[in-house]
Each structure stands twice: as C-alpha cells, then as structure tokens.
Amino acid sequence: MQSAAKEPIAGEDVLSLLDGMDELFVAQGKKVLHFDLATERPADEELLGLLLGRSGKLRAPALRRGSRLIVGYNQELLPATLS
C-alpha cells in the first residue's frame, strides 16, 4: 500500500498504475465511467484527464482490487466494485 500523502503519484507516472489492470472505473460526481482496458484502452491523454486532479496528482481515493483500478468516490461505485 502506498500513501498518497507521503509519496504522491503525479503526471504521467499515473499511467504505470494501469499496468496489469483489465478494468478502470472512474467516478465523476454521480457519473461512473467504466473502461475495459483488456480490449480497448483509451489514449494516454484521455486517461491522464480522468486520473489526475487539478493539482496534477492522482485523484483520491484510488484503489486497486485484483485487475481493477477504481479512482474517485461515488457512493454506489465502491460497494459494487469491491464485492
């Protein structure tokens, strides 16, 4: 486990988090975006826009569960993707 407060992940370094991931879930307010990285990975520019916050650092919370990467908070997203 890595603490974002002690060792923030910024810029293009966030793309390395997708190595070995088959699915990406991104919460944007009430909307949840789902990407099947195994079959169709979006362009790096689009991924950076989804994964980075205004500060240029990885958005929080960010969780890896198996081959899923979950970024951002949505009340329905976390229970559905972590079960």
C-alpha positions as a printed NumPy array, in Angstrom:
array([[  0.   ,   0.   ,   0.   ],
       [  1.253,   3.47 ,  -0.862],
       [  0.337,   6.665,   0.969],
       [ -0.506,   9.437,  -1.484],
       [  0.23 ,  11.999,   1.226],
       [  3.803,  10.764,   1.697],
       [  4.521,   9.664,  -1.887],
       [  2.124,  11.361,  -4.32 ],
       [  1.82 ,   9.973,  -7.832],
       [  1.782,  12.798, -10.352],
       [  1.834,  13.452, -14.078],
       [  2.434,  10.609, -16.482],
       [  3.548,   8.332, -13.619],
       [ -0.138,   7.548, -13.007],
       [ -0.224,   5.586, -16.275],
       [  2.035,   2.952, -14.7  ],
       [ -0.831,   2.13 , -12.309],
       [ -2.711,   0.696, -15.295],
       [ -0.067,  -1.995, -15.91 ],
       [ -1.75 ,  -5.351, -15.385],
       [ -5.202,  -3.785, -14.96 ],
       [ -8.107,  -5.103, -17.062],
       [-10.751,  -2.636, -15.865],
       [-10.805,   1.025, -14.914],
       [-13.657,   2.667, -13.017],
       [-13.638,   6.455, -12.679],
       [-16.17 ,   8.306, -10.544],
       [-17.039,  11.808, -11.69 ],
       [-19.711,  13.128,  -9.354],
       [-22.799,  10.95 ,  -9.805],
       [-21.481,   9.561, -13.087],
       [-19.275,   6.462, -13.256],
       [-17.121,   5.715, -16.283],
       [-16.067,   2.128, -16.959],
       [-13.279,   1.129, -19.34 ],
       [-12.372,  -2.395, -20.379],
       [ -8.615,  -1.936, -20.672],
       [ -8.089,  -5.515, -21.86 ],
       [ -9.967,  -4.917, -25.116],
       [ -9.869,  -1.165, -25.732],
       [ -7.553,   1.147, -23.826],
       [ -8.242,   4.888, -24.248],
       [ -5.444,   7.201, -25.396],
       [ -2.956,   8.28 , -22.731],
       [ -4.149,  11.922, -22.953],
       [ -7.717,  10.858, -22.124],
       [ -6.539,   8.627, -19.283],
       [ -4.457,  11.428, -17.781],
       [ -7.51 ,  13.699, -17.861],
       [ -9.513,  11.084, -15.966],
       [ -6.879,  10.051, -13.427],
       [ -5.311,  13.389, -12.499],
       [ -6.899,  16.057, -10.356],
       [ -6.445,  19.82 , -10.721],
       [ -3.212,  19.606,  -8.738],
       [ -1.719,  17.252, -11.324],
       [ -1.703,  14.384,  -8.834],
       [ -3.651,  11.127,  -8.808],
       [ -7.263,  11.678,  -7.758],
       [ -8.364,  10.198,  -4.459],
       [ -9.385,   7.699,  -3.453],
       [ -7.584,   5.341,  -5.776],
       [ -7.845,   1.609,  -5.109],
       [ -6.539,  -1.49 ,  -6.833],
       [ -8.548,  -4.658,  -6.402],
       [ -7.311,  -7.584,  -8.446],
       [ -7.239,  -6.39 , -12.043],
       [ -9.472,  -3.37 , -11.354],
       [ -8.382,   0.199, -10.736],
       [-11.017,   2.384,  -9.05 ],
       [-10.475,   6.157,  -8.99 ],
       [-12.672,   8.761,  -7.342],
       [-15.578,   8.468,  -4.955],
       [-19.138,   7.536,  -5.72 ],
       [-21.439,   6.07 ,  -3.079],
       [-22.653,   3.246,  -5.346],
       [-19.335,   2.568,  -7.074],
       [-17.249,   1.342,  -4.16 ],
       [-19.602,  -1.354,  -2.825],
       [-20.354,  -2.572,  -6.369],
       [-16.7  ,  -2.856,  -7.449],
       [-15.282,  -4.141,  -4.187],
       [-17.71 ,  -7.015,  -3.687]])
